[in-house]
């Protein structure tokens, strides 16, 4: 049974018209740790990728693909890395259902261009940072 309804697929296809280049979704999945969630995550990502030929999916098992898992800095499952021309550090932990789904779609579009859509004021403010910043956003269904 599909996760995305036909109307959702149509809406995502419309958004994907803004994709500018290839995007790879690297899914970290481990059946023994979080079976149902990992299966849902994998299915969702595959359904999203089927909506545009420029999106590819690679599934990794952290226990088997340890070196690559470490390279991506993933330490939990299910997880998704959204990678454009390079790895921009975009990560999703857990299944991006509900409100998080639109963030996944936006992340794919941004990664495809390699350019965040920020105002000049925001870019100037960020240029003033003296070190790396690690931003984490937590959300829960309500």
Phi, psi and omega in degrees: 000127181293151176277318183271126176289161182303320181292326176292320178300316179298317180296319180292317177303319179297315178297323183290352174296342180272356179295134184252345182197180183292148177226136175247130175256114179262116184257130176255120189221139180215105185306316185289338183269312185214061188312299183297315180295319179295319178296316179298316181298313180299315180297315180300313181297318179295320178296319178295315182296328179293346183276350179206130183293344181277357181253128176241161182234137172231130180252129179238145174256118183303331180284331180266316184260055187298317183297314180293322178300317178295319179301322180277350179071027180269131182232010179205161178232154354286152180215155177226132170255130177256114188237126175261232178298337174209177178275113180269002179088014181278121182227143172237127176247129187094177181271121181281073176267169174059227183297331181291337182299317180296329177293323177297314180298315178298320180297321178297315181295315180295316180297330181293332181262333184078002181236114176292148180268084182244151176289161178298324179296318179294317178300318179296319179296316179294326179297337180280354179292140184264353180206177179293149178235132179250111183257130176237134177243126180249139176216154177223150176292144180243000000 
